[in-house]
Amino acid sequence: MQGEMEDKCGIIGFHSEDQSKDVASLVYYSLYALQHRGQESAGIATFNTDTGLSFHCGMGLVTDVFSNEKIQSLPGHNAVGHVRYSTTGQSKIENSQPFVIDFGDGFIAMAHNGDIVNSGELKEELINEGFYFRSDSDSEVICYMLKKEHYDNDKDVLAAIEAVCDKLVGSYALTILVDGDLYGVRDPMGIKPLAVAKRDDEFILASETVAFDVINAEYVRDIVPGEVVYFKDNEIKSHMLESAGECKLSHCMFEYVYFARPDSTIDGVNVYETRMNIGRQLHELYPIDADVVIPVPDSSIPAAIGYSRASGIPYGEGLIKNRYVGRTFIMPTQEERELAVRLKLNPIKKVLKGKKIILIDDSIVRGTTSKQLLDLVKEAEPAEIHFLVGCPPVISPCYYGVAMATKKELIAANYSTEEIREQLGVDSLGYITLPALVKAIGMPEENLCLGCVNEKYPTEIPEGLEAETYYKP
């Protein structure tokens, strides 16, 4: 359900062969295209041969953090950029990225998407060795590990990355500047996405292909799980981590269901087509007699179109989303929180009144936002509400960079589908099945991370580890 979970981050990396070029404005536009992946903070670090490293981070949206003057103050032909949503680590400026650390005459600037499940253990080891942390983010742990291996242990960059990745458990896609050279790293399971594109003499790394489209860069390929890429002589150079062959692929299912923009393609799978397939699969599972199919905007629109086309039932926009509403979940009173829902979504009563409606949403996590939404819909007096969900019941937390809830907060972990239907007050409730979802994505089930819906996690979870949550009162 929109608003009940968030992805961690979006990352960018830029490399230009032309050392006189400044790429900060291109990083800005690419980050803007990834804004849906994180709205808490944004940052850019650039490298110029003459002036060295420049960087700026701030709280808020990309447009809040970077003015034209600020962009012009970031010279450089190589860069990394980041938009953040906090999972591990609180929402504060100290946790904003890219992280930048100095060593000797050099530096590391790094942007990270994902979650390291053994970061607590690794951080404790570093603290015992004298490292001081300014943040509570697992991304800073990776940064100091790289510094230790590269500078303190005198390893070249690829050997240092190899040594660090060998100790990391969890999900990570990284863009890293080390002394001005750009590297991209994807974890051996491929949980988080990362792709590369080319634009004139520039190479661009990004979490999603939409970041390439906005700057008219040509998609080249996805970074292979367990691959380290870098750039030299106008070519993509590749190094495979030794651990890559030991891990099974575990691409995050929620990228296709919810997180990624529908105009992205991830690991060869088009997100829009996947969501259309979800709608078609929902129709096969639940062929309901109704007057209109309505999405919960925006991520469920393709699924609703898919259901409509498969069923022949007209598609309608019964809910209008206000795209200019900021982060309303901090409102202190229940009355204000209910008002916030009305600010974000408003029903079109003429479309809904007296109609048998099929309402399609991407997922139900806690159920609180679904309840508020359905209460709004009921005010429009539809004759029937059939609520269909494009994700199987979420019964377990995510430990890999999706902030959703603890197990005790997950409604499907504590109630049956019929009990949830009664709580929501709808005429019928139907979740897509796991086999149907796998079919919609078009990828083998064994290549997907499905831990939140089947409790089969791709890594060992440390005993007592609490999944990070995105708390909305």
C-alpha distance (Angstrom), angle and dihedral (degrees) to the residues before:
residue distance angle dihedral
M1 . . .
Q2 3.76 . .
G3 3.79 111.0 .
E4 3.81 95.0 21.3
M5 3.79 97.0 87.0
E6 3.75 138.3 22.5
D7 3.77 137.0 -163.6
K8 3.75 118.4 -123.7
C9 3.79 108.3 -121.0
G10 3.76 153.5 -33.6
I11 3.80 120.0 -126.1
I12 3.80 135.8 -162.4
G13 3.81 134.7 -170.3
F14 3.83 126.9 -171.4
H15 3.79 129.8 -167.0
S16 3.79 124.0 177.6
E17 3.78 126.6 -175.8
D18 3.81 88.3 -150.7
Q19 3.79 104.8 82.7
S20 3.81 91.5 -166.8
K21 3.80 92.0 61.8
D22 3.81 124.4 101.2
V23 3.80 112.6 -147.8
A24 3.84 101.9 178.0
S25 3.81 93.4 104.5
L26 3.81 90.7 52.7
V27 3.80 90.1 49.4
Y28 3.81 88.1 50.9
Y29 3.81 93.2 54.7
S30 3.80 91.9 44.3
L31 3.80 91.0 51.6
Y32 3.78 89.0 48.0
A33 3.82 88.3 58.3
L34 3.82 88.6 52.8
Q35 3.80 95.2 47.1
H36 3.81 90.9 114.0
R37 3.81 88.9 67.7
G38 3.79 94.2 61.9
Q39 3.78 137.4 1.0
E40 3.81 104.1 174.5
S41 3.77 101.5 80.7
A42 3.78 142.4 -7.3
G43 3.78 134.4 -159.3
I44 3.80 144.7 175.0
A45 3.80 130.4 -164.1
T46 3.82 119.8 -169.7
F47 3.79 135.4 -174.8
N48 3.78 126.7 -146.5
T49 3.81 121.1 -177.3
D50 3.81 92.4 -133.3
T51 3.81 102.8 35.9
G52 3.79 100.1 30.3
L53 3.81 123.4 -149.3
S54 3.81 124.0 2.9
F55 3.77 124.1 176.4
H56 3.79 143.1 167.3
C57 3.81 132.2 -173.9
G58 3.77 131.1 176.9
M59 3.77 144.3 166.3
G60 3.78 119.0 -95.6
L61 3.78 137.5 30.0
V62 3.80 124.0 -21.9
T63 3.80 90.2 -103.7
D64 3.82 90.5 51.5
V65 3.78 94.9 50.2
F66 3.83 101.6 42.8
S67 3.77 125.8 53.4
N68 3.80 122.2 178.7
E69 3.78 88.8 -101.2
K70 3.80 91.5 52.3
I71 3.81 92.0 50.0
Q72 3.81 90.3 50.8
S73 3.80 89.4 53.2
L74 3.81 90.5 62.5
P75 3.82 106.4 75.2
G76 3.77 119.5 178.5
H77 3.79 148.2 106.9
N78 3.83 94.8 -133.4
A79 3.80 123.7 52.7
V80 3.78 148.5 158.0
G81 3.79 125.6 -150.5
H82 3.78 137.4 -171.1
V83 3.80 143.0 -169.9
R84 3.77 113.4 -164.7
Y85 3.73 140.3 -149.3
S86 3.80 111.0 176.6
T87 3.78 121.2 -120.6
T88 3.80 103.9 140.3
G89 3.79 102.8 32.2
Q90 3.77 132.9 24.7
S91 3.78 127.6 -84.5
K92 3.80 101.0 -92.0
I93 3.79 138.7 117.4
E94 3.83 93.2 -103.9
N95 3.81 88.9 65.1
S96 3.79 95.6 48.9
Q97 3.78 117.6 113.4
P98 2.98 159.1 -89.6
F99 3.81 90.8 57.7
V100 3.79 111.3 -142.1
I101 3.80 124.9 -162.8
D102 3.79 131.8 171.4
F103 3.80 128.7 -138.5
G104 3.78 123.6 178.7
D105 3.80 105.3 -49.5
G106 3.81 93.2 -22.2
F107 3.79 141.4 71.4
I108 3.79 144.3 -154.9
A109 3.81 122.6 -142.7
M110 3.79 114.5 -176.1
A111 3.81 139.4 179.1
H112 3.81 118.4 -163.4
N113 3.79 135.1 -166.6
G114 3.79 115.6 -171.5
D115 3.79 142.1 36.9
I116 3.81 129.9 -85.4
V117 3.80 108.1 -145.5
N118 3.82 93.9 -162.5
S119 3.81 94.5 45.6
G120 3.81 92.3 114.1
E121 3.78 92.2 59.5
L122 3.81 92.7 43.9
K123 3.81 92.3 48.2
E124 3.80 91.9 51.5
E125 3.80 90.2 53.3
L126 3.80 91.1 51.7
I127 3.81 92.9 47.4
N128 3.81 89.2 52.4
E129 3.80 87.8 54.0
G130 3.81 91.9 54.1
F131 3.80 103.3 -94.9
Y132 3.81 116.0 144.8
F133 3.81 120.6 -148.0
R134 3.79 123.9 -149.9
S135 3.81 94.3 -174.8
D136 3.80 138.9 40.6
S137 3.81 92.9 -132.1
D138 3.80 123.8 119.3
S139 3.81 87.6 -138.3
E140 3.79 91.2 71.7
V141 3.80 88.1 53.8
I142 3.82 89.9 59.8
C143 3.81 90.5 47.7
Y144 3.80 93.7 54.7
M145 3.80 91.6 44.2
L146 3.80 88.7 55.7
K147 3.80 90.9 48.6
K148 3.80 91.1 50.0
E149 3.79 94.3 50.1
H150 3.82 97.5 39.9
Y151 3.79 102.7 38.3
D152 3.79 107.7 17.9
N153 3.83 95.8 38.4
D154 3.83 93.6 35.2
K155 3.81 97.3 -128.2
D156 3.78 123.4 151.4
V157 3.81 115.5 -108.9
L158 3.81 97.3 -97.0
A159 3.80 92.2 47.5
A160 3.81 89.7 47.7
I161 3.82 92.2 50.8
E162 3.81 89.6 47.4
A163 3.81 91.5 51.6
V164 3.81 92.8 48.3
C165 3.80 95.6 46.2
D166 3.79 89.8 50.0
K167 3.82 88.0 64.9
L168 3.81 99.2 41.5
V169 3.81 120.1 99.0
G170 3.78 115.6 -169.8
S171 3.78 138.3 30.5
Y172 3.78 127.7 -32.9
A173 3.75 141.1 159.6
L174 3.80 110.5 179.3
T175 3.77 138.4 -171.6
I176 3.78 110.5 -166.3
L177 3.80 135.8 -175.8
V178 3.80 112.6 -159.3
D179 3.80 111.5 -178.5
G180 3.80 88.8 -27.1
D181 3.82 98.1 -48.8
L182 3.81 117.1 118.2
Y183 3.80 123.6 -132.8
G184 3.79 130.9 178.2
V185 3.80 122.2 -158.1
R186 3.80 131.5 -173.1
D187 3.79 123.3 -170.9
P188 3.83 116.6 -108.2
M189 3.82 92.2 -109.5
G190 3.81 93.8 51.1
I191 3.81 92.5 -134.0
K192 3.80 93.3 150.6
P193 3.82 121.2 45.6
L194 3.79 126.5 -116.8
A195 3.80 129.1 167.7
V196 3.80 139.0 174.8
A197 3.81 131.9 -135.2
K198 3.81 137.5 177.5
R199 3.80 130.1 -133.0
D200 3.81 117.6 177.9
D201 3.81 103.2 -56.6
E202 3.82 93.4 -16.5
F203 3.79 131.4 98.0
I204 3.80 118.5 -156.3
L205 3.80 129.7 -162.7
A206 3.81 118.7 -162.6
S207 3.79 143.6 162.8
E208 3.81 91.2 -122.9
T209 3.78 137.0 21.8
V210 3.83 91.7 -122.0
A211 3.80 86.9 76.5
F212 3.81 87.8 63.0
D213 3.78 95.2 46.7
V214 3.79 95.0 57.5
I215 3.83 92.5 57.8
N216 3.82 94.5 37.8
A217 3.80 94.4 -113.0
E218 3.79 120.1 155.7
Y219 3.79 115.9 -118.3
V220 3.81 110.3 -124.1
R221 3.81 105.1 178.2
D222 3.78 146.4 -54.5
I223 3.78 117.6 -84.4
V224 3.80 106.2 -106.1
P225 3.82 115.1 -116.3
G226 3.80 106.9 -95.2
E227 3.80 93.0 20.7
V228 3.79 129.1 131.1
V229 3.79 114.6 -159.8
Y230 3.79 130.0 -168.4
F231 3.79 134.6 165.8
K232 3.77 132.4 -115.7
D233 3.81 135.7 153.0
N234 3.81 90.6 4.6
E235 3.80 91.3 -59.3
I236 3.80 137.4 109.2
K237 3.80 109.4 -114.4
S238 3.78 119.2 -158.6
H239 3.80 136.4 -155.1
M240 3.81 122.6 178.9
L241 3.79 119.4 -145.0
E242 3.79 112.6 -120.3
S243 3.81 89.5 -127.3
A244 3.81 92.6 56.9
G245 3.78 94.6 89.8
E246 3.80 92.4 52.0
C247 3.82 96.7 59.2
K248 3.77 130.5 76.1
L249 3.80 118.6 -134.0
S250 3.81 114.4 -96.5
H251 3.81 109.1 175.6
C252 3.81 112.0 -175.2
M253 3.80 109.3 -101.2
F254 3.81 92.0 -154.6
E255 3.80 92.3 65.3
Y256 3.80 87.2 71.1
V257 3.81 97.5 37.0
Y258 3.78 100.3 44.5
F259 3.80 124.1 -20.6
A260 3.76 109.0 60.2
R261 3.76 121.5 71.6
P262 3.81 110.8 -103.2
D263 3.81 90.7 -120.2
S264 3.82 91.3 61.7
T265 3.78 127.7 97.0
I266 3.81 115.6 -149.8
D267 3.79 123.3 -170.1
G268 3.78 89.9 -16.6
V269 3.80 94.5 -52.1
N270 3.81 119.0 115.5
V271 3.80 109.3 -135.1
Y272 3.82 95.9 -150.5
E273 3.81 92.5 52.1
T274 3.81 90.3 47.5
R275 3.80 91.6 54.5
M276 3.80 90.6 46.8
N277 3.81 86.9 52.9
I278 3.79 90.1 50.9
G279 3.80 88.5 57.9
R280 3.79 91.3 48.8
Q281 3.80 90.9 49.6
L282 3.80 91.0 49.3
H283 3.79 89.0 55.2
E284 3.79 91.3 51.7
L285 3.79 89.7 51.3
Y286 3.81 97.4 39.8
P287 3.84 113.6 25.3
I288 3.81 95.7 -178.3
D289 3.79 126.7 -177.1
A290 3.80 104.4 -126.6
D291 3.80 143.6 141.8
V292 3.79 101.4 -127.5
V293 3.82 141.7 9.8
I294 3.80 114.2 -137.7
P295 3.83 129.4 -174.5
V296 3.75 128.4 -146.6
P297 3.83 96.4 -124.1
D298 2.94 136.1 -86.3
S299 3.81 116.0 1.8
S300 3.82 94.4 33.6
I301 3.80 96.4 54.0
P302 3.84 95.8 94.4
A303 3.82 91.4 47.5
A304 3.80 90.9 51.7
I305 3.80 90.2 49.2
G306 3.80 89.4 50.1
Y307 3.80 91.9 51.3
S308 3.79 91.5 46.4
R309 3.79 93.7 51.4
A310 3.81 92.9 45.8
S311 3.81 93.6 47.7
G312 3.78 102.1 34.1
I313 3.81 89.1 -128.8
P314 3.82 111.2 136.8
Y315 3.80 118.3 -100.8
G316 3.78 115.1 -128.7
E317 3.78 139.3 179.4
G318 3.77 103.2 -128.5
L319 3.79 96.3 157.5
I320 3.79 124.0 53.0
K321 3.79 118.4 -156.7
N322 3.79 121.3 -144.4
R323 3.81 102.2 -139.8
Y324 3.78 94.1 -169.7
V325 3.79 98.1 67.0
G326 3.79 115.9 113.0
R327 3.77 128.6 -150.1
T328 3.78 103.0 -45.3
F329 3.80 100.6 168.8
I330 3.83 93.2 92.9
M331 3.80 92.1 69.3
P332 3.82 105.9 127.2
T333 3.81 104.9 -144.3
Q334 3.79 130.4 59.7
E335 3.80 90.5 -124.2
E336 3.80 91.2 54.8
R337 3.81 92.1 46.7
E338 3.79 90.8 53.0
L339 3.79 88.7 48.3
A340 3.81 88.8 53.3
V341 3.81 90.7 59.4
R342 3.80 89.6 52.7
L343 3.79 90.2 50.1
K344 3.80 90.9 55.6
L345 3.80 100.3 42.0
N346 3.78 132.4 24.5
P347 3.82 125.3 -177.2
I348 3.79 121.9 -129.9
K349 3.79 99.6 -131.8
K350 3.79 94.8 -164.1
V351 3.82 90.3 59.9
L352 3.81 94.9 45.9
K353 3.79 107.7 33.7
G354 3.80 112.8 110.1
K355 3.83 92.7 -7.1
K356 3.79 130.6 125.2
I357 3.79 99.8 -125.9
I358 3.79 134.7 -166.7
L359 3.79 107.4 -151.3
I360 3.81 114.6 -163.7
D361 3.80 124.7 -161.7
D362 3.80 132.0 172.5
S363 3.82 98.3 -123.0
I364 3.78 148.0 -25.3
V365 3.80 116.3 -129.7
R366 3.80 114.0 159.5
G367 3.77 94.2 -3.3
T368 3.80 95.0 -135.4
T369 3.79 95.2 105.9
S370 3.82 90.8 44.3
K371 3.80 89.9 53.6
Q372 3.80 92.5 50.8
L373 3.80 91.2 47.0
L374 3.79 93.4 49.7
D375 3.78 91.5 48.2
L376 3.81 87.1 57.5
V377 3.80 91.7 48.9
K378 3.81 91.8 49.6
E379 3.80 90.4 56.7
A380 3.83 86.3 67.0
E381 3.83 88.0 60.7
P382 3.81 103.4 -127.6
A383 3.80 114.9 -175.5
E384 3.82 92.8 -128.6
I385 3.81 136.4 2.9
H386 3.79 119.8 -152.4
F387 3.80 109.3 -175.6
L388 3.81 116.4 -157.2
V389 3.80 124.2 -175.0
G390 3.81 126.2 -153.7
C391 3.81 95.2 -150.6
P392 3.82 128.7 59.4
P393 3.82 116.3 -110.5
V394 3.81 110.1 -63.5
I395 3.80 103.0 -130.4
S396 3.80 103.7 161.5
P397 3.82 137.9 37.3
C398 3.79 126.0 -101.2
Y399 3.81 119.0 -117.6
Y400 3.79 97.2 -176.6
G401 3.79 106.2 73.7
V402 3.81 106.2 -62.6
A403 3.79 110.8 114.0
M404 3.79 107.3 -152.7
A405 3.80 117.7 129.1
T406 3.78 146.6 -62.5
K407 3.78 117.1 -88.3
K408 3.80 93.2 -102.2
E409 3.83 89.0 56.8
L410 3.81 96.0 49.5
I411 3.77 107.2 100.8
A412 3.82 95.4 -154.0
A413 3.82 90.9 52.0
N414 3.78 90.4 59.6
Y415 3.81 106.7 30.9
S416 3.79 137.7 44.1
T417 3.79 121.1 -115.4
E418 3.80 90.0 -104.6
E419 3.81 91.5 51.0
I420 3.81 90.2 49.7
R421 3.82 90.1 48.9
E422 3.81 89.3 53.9
Q423 3.81 92.1 47.9
L424 3.80 91.4 50.4
G425 3.80 92.2 44.4
V426 3.81 97.6 -134.4
D427 3.78 130.3 142.7
S428 3.79 93.0 -121.9
L429 3.79 137.8 0.2
G430 3.79 124.1 -159.6
Y431 3.80 130.5 178.8
I432 3.77 122.2 -162.0
T433 3.80 110.1 -110.0
L434 3.78 121.9 -118.0
P435 3.83 93.8 -113.5
A436 3.82 90.1 49.6
L437 3.81 91.6 50.0
V438 3.79 92.0 48.9
K439 3.80 88.8 50.3
A440 3.81 90.7 50.0
I441 3.81 92.2 52.7
G442 3.79 91.3 46.0
M443 3.80 95.0 -142.0
P444 3.83 127.2 115.6
E445 3.80 111.6 -92.3
E446 3.80 90.9 -126.4
N447 3.82 88.8 61.1
L448 3.81 94.2 58.0
C449 3.80 131.9 81.5
L450 3.81 103.5 -128.0
G451 3.80 100.1 158.6
C452 3.79 94.5 126.9
V453 3.82 92.1 57.6
N454 3.81 102.4 33.3
E455 3.84 103.9 19.7
K456 3.81 90.8 -124.7
Y457 3.80 102.3 130.4
P458 3.81 121.6 -168.0
T459 3.83 92.7 -133.2
E460 3.77 137.3 35.5
I461 3.81 110.9 -89.2
P462 3.82 113.1 -139.6
E463 3.79 111.6 -113.8
G464 3.77 112.2 -97.2
L465 3.81 94.5 13.7
E466 3.79 111.9 148.6
A467 3.79 117.5 -147.1
E468 3.78 111.3 -122.7
T469 3.80 113.1 -107.7
Y470 3.74 135.9 -152.4
Y471 3.77 100.3 -135.4
K472 3.76 118.5 -149.5
P473 3.79 113.3 172.1
